[in-house]
Amino acid sequence: MGRNDSWLPKGRTSSYSPRHASRRGSSGFKRVAVSLLVIVVIVAALVVVQLLRKPPHPQLNVSSASSSVIPGTLPSLPWPSQGSADVGVVGIGTTGNHGVKSPIGLASVAKIITALVIVKDHPLSIGQAGPTLTVSASDVATYQQMLANVDSVAPVTLGETLSEYQALEALLIPSADNVAVMLANWDSGSVSAFAAKMNQEAASLRMTSSHYVDPSGLDPNTAGTAPDQVIAATTLMQNPVLAQIVAMPQATLPVAGIAYNVNALVGHDNIIGVKTGSTPAGGNYTFAGTTTLPASPALPKSVVASPTIVGAVLGQQGYTPLPTALSAGKALLDAFRTVPTVEKIMGAGVKLGSITAPGQTSVAVVTGAPISMVGWPGLKVSYKVTSVANLPSSFSAGYKVGTLTATLGQESVTIPLVTSGSVKAPSLTWRLERL
């Protein structure tokens, strides 16, 4: 049977041949094979890239507050029924203002800041007398005028010399108003210029509610609050020279002779300072006394070795304002000695945050130890969390992922933060599928 080429145009024949078909099939297969190979290479490269990409480190997320207040009620204290008062322990804190919140005339309590400005401008060390002050005619006139006004003075004579240390004794022990003026003029050239320095000192100590217009406190516009005066008294007690002076029951001055401390309680019942002040408007007393605190590893050695209670009683009225202030201050000091206790701040196992890790649910982070500090209800405790840098990709339960530092005054406790469960490395599937 012959080939049927009748469908072809006349004079043409078919070009098909088995040889040509085989060539086209081979070329198509090669193209498909190359495409598949490219895809395989790309996929393999992507897999390698995904596997070589380092997964993100687990992250510590903190959900706790940055501070807390020790709960509970402060034990009952014999707060004065008038004026204002505050008391606390150096290096820990105070109870806060009780009574009148507005500034009260400071009287001679203002001399605490006077003394602080003098030793800042003319520093002294224990055993040093410091530079010499010579009594001028103006100083004598000031003395005579104040004497006539029945102010608190120390006798001086023209040409008399006082060392800086002796002048500070006269300022702080018999509370000589005339020597306060003498020191102000010696330091700054005028009372107003010195008062400006007093306000600068108060501002530097964050005494936000006190204002000074004179170095003696005679001016009723020199006024402040009890918490501010606790700050001033605490600062004075931290200066070895001034602390030495205010703890002295008496001093001997060149002309005045023996001068007795107006703070008659000094030297009794572990009372070591600080300063009295009184005018017909009221009596004031800033006091300091030693005590024994409960043992606590959170307390710095300086606090444990010499714990000091410092307080202030302002605005005491009555027929004898100063004795009233002294009595109120001593009662508050005696009662407060039993207030500081070891307080449980935070227990172990308290959840403070979580760990987020790639490819799994979060794991709780808890305190690895309890925190206890010496204090009393109402004190503020601040917290700071520090995360361990570059956590590993996997770790077991109880792994330390950071630290928590609790601070109360000068007390500081650092404990570990640990995981409540394990953290696993990212799975192969997660590492391949992540974007």
C-alpha positions in Angstrom: 0.0 0.0 0.0 1.5 3.3 -1.0 1.8 6.4 1.2 -1.3 8.6 1.3 -0.1 12.0 0.6 -3.2 13.2 -1.0 -3.8 15.8 1.8 -0.5 17.6 0.9 -0.5 20.3 -1.7 0.4 19.0 -5.0 4.1 18.8 -5.6 4.9 18.7 -1.7 5.8 15.8 0.5 5.9 15.4 4.4 9.1 16.5 6.2 8.6 14.2 9.3 11.2 11.7 10.1 12.0 9.6 13.2 15.5 11.2 13.4 14.1 14.7 13.8 11.5 13.7 16.5 14.2 12.1 18.6 16.3 15.3 18.5 13.4 17.5 19.7 12.6 15.1 22.5 16.1 15.1 23.8 16.3 18.9 23.8 13.1 19.2 25.9 14.3 16.7 28.4 17.5 18.6 28.9 15.6 21.8 29.5 13.4 20.2 32.1 16.4 18.6 33.8 18.2 21.9 34.0 15.2 23.6 35.5 14.8 20.9 38.1 18.5 21.1 38.9 18.2 24.9 39.3 15.3 24.4 41.6 17.1 21.8 43.6 20.1 24.1 43.9 18.0 27.0 45.0 16.1 25.0 47.5 19.4 23.5 48.8 20.9 27.0 49.1 17.8 28.2 51.0 18.0 25.3 53.3 21.7 25.9 53.9 21.0 29.7 54.5 18.2 28.9 56.9 20.3 26.4 58.8 23.3 28.8 58.9 21.2 31.7 60.2 21.7 32.0 63.9 18.3 32.0 65.7 17.7 35.0 68.0 18.8 34.6 71.6 16.1 34.1 74.2 15.0 37.4 75.7 14.2 38.3 79.3 11.0 40.3 79.6 10.3 42.0 83.0 6.7 42.7 84.1 7.4 43.7 87.7 7.1 47.2 89.1 10.3 49.3 89.6 9.5 49.9 93.3 7.3 48.9 96.1 6.4 50.1 99.6 6.9 47.9 102.7 3.4 47.0 103.7 2.0 47.3 107.2 1.4 50.0 109.8 4.1 51.9 111.6 4.2 51.1 115.3 2.6 53.8 117.4 5.0 56.6 118.2 4.6 59.6 120.6 4.3 62.2 117.9 4.0 65.7 119.4 0.5 67.1 119.3 1.6 70.4 117.8 4.1 71.6 115.2 5.7 68.9 113.1 8.2 66.0 113.4 10.1 63.4 111.5 12.5 60.6 112.5 14.5 57.9 110.8 17.8 56.0 110.6 20.8 57.3 108.7 21.4 55.1 105.7 17.8 53.7 105.7 15.2 56.4 105.6 12.6 58.3 107.6 9.0 58.0 108.6 8.0 61.2 106.8 6.5 64.4 108.0 4.0 64.2 110.8 1.9 67.3 111.7 2.1 70.7 110.1 3.3 70.4 106.5 4.1 74.1 105.8 7.5 75.6 106.8 8.0 76.6 110.4 10.4 79.2 111.8 13.7 77.4 112.4 15.4 79.7 115.0 18.9 78.4 115.8 18.3 75.1 114.0 19.2 77.2 110.9 22.8 77.2 112.2 23.2 73.6 110.9 23.2 75.0 107.4 25.4 77.9 108.5 28.0 75.4 109.8 27.7 73.2 106.6 28.5 76.2 104.4 31.5 77.2 106.5 33.1 73.8 106.4 32.4 73.5 102.7 34.2 76.8 102.0 36.8 76.2 104.7 37.3 72.5 105.2 38.6 71.1 108.5 39.9 67.7 109.6 39.8 66.3 113.1 42.5 68.1 115.1 42.7 71.1 112.9 41.9 74.6 114.2 41.6 76.2 110.8 42.2 79.9 109.9 41.8 82.7 112.4 38.9 85.2 112.7 39.6 88.6 114.4 36.8 90.3 116.2 36.1 93.7 114.7 34.3 96.8 116.0 31.3 95.7 113.9 31.4 92.3 115.5 31.4 93.9 119.0 28.5 96.2 118.1 26.5 93.2 116.8 27.2 91.4 120.1 26.1 94.3 122.2 22.9 94.8 120.2 21.9 91.1 120.4 22.7 91.0 124.1 20.4 93.9 124.6 17.7 92.0 122.7 18.2 89.0 125.0 19.3 86.9 122.1 21.6 83.9 122.4 25.2 85.3 122.3 28.8 84.5 123.2 30.8 87.4 124.6 33.5 88.8 122.3 36.0 91.7 122.6 37.7 93.9 120.1 40.8 92.3 118.7 40.0 88.9 120.1 40.9 86.0 117.8 39.0 82.8 117.3 40.0 79.9 115.2 37.5 78.6 112.7 37.0 75.5 115.0 36.4 77.8 118.1 33.9 79.9 116.1 32.0 76.7 115.1 32.0 75.7 118.8 30.5 79.0 119.7 28.0 78.7 116.9 26.8 75.2 117.7 27.2 74.7 121.5 26.0 78.0 123.2 24.3 78.8 119.9 25.8 82.3 119.6 23.8 84.4 117.2 26.5 87.0 117.1 29.1 84.5 116.0 26.8 83.3 113.2 26.8 86.8 111.8 30.6 87.0 112.3 31.1 83.8 110.4 28.8 84.9 107.6 30.7 88.2 107.1 34.0 86.4 107.3 33.0 83.9 104.7 31.0 85.9 102.2 31.4 89.6 103.1 27.7 90.1 104.1 24.8 88.4 105.6 22.8 88.5 102.4 25.6 87.0 100.4 26.0 84.2 102.9 22.2 83.6 103.0 22.4 83.0 99.3 25.0 80.3 99.9 22.8 78.8 102.6 19.9 78.4 100.1 22.3 76.9 97.5 23.4 74.4 100.1 19.9 73.5 101.0 19.0 73.1 97.4 22.0 70.8 96.8 20.7 68.6 99.7 17.2 68.6 98.1 15.7 70.4 101.0 12.8 71.6 98.9 10.7 73.3 101.6 13.2 75.4 103.5 14.4 79.0 102.9 17.1 81.0 104.7 17.5 84.7 105.0 20.0 84.9 107.8 22.7 82.7 109.4 21.3 82.7 113.0 17.7 81.9 112.4 16.5 85.0 114.3 14.6 86.2 111.2 11.1 84.4 111.2 11.4 84.2 107.4 14.1 81.6 107.9 11.8 78.6 107.9 11.6 75.0 107.0 10.0 71.6 107.5 10.8 68.7 109.7 11.9 66.3 106.9 14.2 69.0 105.5 15.8 69.5 108.9 16.4 65.8 109.3 18.3 66.0 106.0 20.4 68.9 107.3 21.1 67.2 110.6 22.0 64.0 108.9 24.5 65.8 106.7 26.0 67.6 109.7 26.4 64.2 111.5 28.3 62.9 108.5 31.0 65.5 108.9 33.5 64.3 111.5 34.4 67.8 112.8 30.8 69.0 113.1 29.7 65.7 114.6 32.4 66.0 117.2 31.4 69.5 118.1 27.6 68.9 118.5 28.4 65.9 120.8 30.3 68.1 123.3 28.4 69.0 126.5 30.6 72.2 126.8 33.4 74.1 125.2 36.0 76.7 126.4 36.2 79.9 124.4 38.9 82.6 124.6 36.7 85.3 126.1 33.4 83.6 126.9 35.2 80.9 128.9 33.2 77.7 129.5 30.1 77.6 127.3 27.5 74.9 127.9 25.6 73.1 125.2 22.0 74.4 124.9 21.2 70.8 124.0 21.2 69.7 127.6 20.5 66.1 126.6 23.8 65.6 124.8 25.9 62.9 126.5 22.9 61.2 128.1 21.0 58.1 126.9 23.3 57.8 123.8 22.2 61.2 122.5 25.1 62.6 120.3 23.6 65.9 118.9 22.3 67.9 117.0 20.9 71.4 117.5 18.3 73.3 119.4 16.4 76.5 118.4 13.8 78.6 120.1 12.1 82.0 119.9 8.9 83.2 121.6 7.2 81.7 118.5 8.2 78.1 119.4 10.9 75.6 120.2 12.7 73.3 117.8 15.0 70.4 118.3 16.9 68.2 115.8 18.4 65.2 117.6 20.7 62.3 117.0 21.2 59.1 119.0 22.8 55.8 118.5 20.9 52.5 118.5 21.4 48.8 117.8 19.9 47.5 114.5 18.9 43.9 113.8 21.7 42.1 111.9 21.2 42.0 108.2 23.6 41.2 105.4 21.9 44.0 103.4 23.2 46.7 105.6 26.5 48.3 104.7 29.2 48.1 107.4 29.1 51.8 108.0 25.4 51.6 109.0 25.9 48.4 111.1 28.9 49.8 113.0 27.3 53.1 113.9 23.6 53.2 113.4 22.2 56.6 114.1 18.7 57.8 114.6 18.1 61.4 113.5 14.9 63.3 113.9 13.4 66.8 114.1 10.7 68.3 116.2 9.6 71.8 115.2 7.1 74.4 116.4 6.6 73.4 120.0 4.5 76.0 121.9 4.0 76.7 125.5 5.4 78.6 128.4 8.8 76.9 127.9 9.0 76.1 124.2 12.6 74.7 124.2 12.2 72.3 127.1 9.0 71.1 125.5 10.8 70.5 122.2 13.6 68.6 124.0 11.1 66.4 125.9 9.2 65.7 122.7 12.4 64.8 120.8 13.7 62.5 123.5 10.4 60.7 123.7 10.3 60.2 119.9 14.0 59.0 119.9 13.5 56.5 122.7 10.3 55.0 121.1 11.8 54.8 117.7 14.8 52.8 118.8 12.7 49.6 118.6 11.0 50.4 115.3 13.6 49.1 112.7 13.2 45.4 112.2 14.2 42.9 109.5 11.4 43.1 107.0 10.7 40.5 104.3 10.7 42.4 101.1 10.1 39.6 98.6 10.0 35.8 98.7 11.7 33.2 96.6 9.8 31.9 93.5 8.0 35.2 92.9 7.3 35.6 89.2 8.8 38.9 87.8 8.7 38.2 84.1 9.3 35.6 81.4 11.7 34.3 78.8 10.6 34.4 75.2 12.5 32.0 73.0 12.1 31.2 69.3 9.7 28.5 68.4 8.1 27.9 71.8 5.8 29.4 74.4 7.3 31.8 77.1 8.8 30.4 80.3 8.2 32.2 83.6 11.2 33.9 85.4 11.1 33.9 89.2 13.2 35.2 92.1 15.9 32.7 93.0 16.1 33.7 96.6 14.2 35.8 99.2 15.0 39.4 100.0 15.0 40.8 103.6 16.1 44.3 104.6 16.1 46.4 107.8 13.3 48.9 107.7 9.7 49.5 108.7 6.3 49.8 107.0 6.0 52.7 104.6 9.5 52.8 103.3 10.0 52.6 99.5 12.2 49.9 98.0 13.5 50.4 94.5 14.3 47.5 92.0 16.7 47.1 89.1 16.8 44.1 86.8 19.9 43.2 84.9 19.7 40.6 82.1 22.4 38.1 81.4 23.9 39.1 78.0 23.5 36.6 75.1 21.6 33.8 76.7 22.3 30.3 75.2 19.7 28.8 72.9 18.8 26.1 75.4 19.0 25.7 79.2 17.3 23.8 81.9 14.9 24.9 84.6 16.6 27.1 87.3 19.0 28.7 84.9 20.1 32.2 85.9 18.9 34.6 83.3 19.5 37.9 85.2 19.7 39.5 88.6 17.3 41.7 90.7 18.8 44.4 92.9 16.7 45.8 95.7 17.7 49.2 97.2 16.5 50.8 100.4 18.5 53.8 101.5 22.1 52.5 101.6 20.9 48.9 101.9 21.3 46.8 98.7 20.5 43.2 98.0 21.1 41.4 94.7 19.5 38.0 94.0 19.4 35.8 90.9 16.5 35.6 88.6 15.9 32.0 87.3 13.6 30.2 84.9 10.8 28.0 86.2 11.1 25.7 83.3 13.5 24.6 80.6 14.2 26.4 77.3 14.8 24.3 74.2 16.8 25.1 71.1 14.7 25.9 68.1 13.6 22.8 66.2 14.8 22.0 62.6 11.3 22.7 61.3 11.1 26.1 62.9 14.6 27.0 61.6 13.6 26.0 58.1 10.2 27.7 58.1 11.1 31.0 59.8 11.0 34.1 57.6 
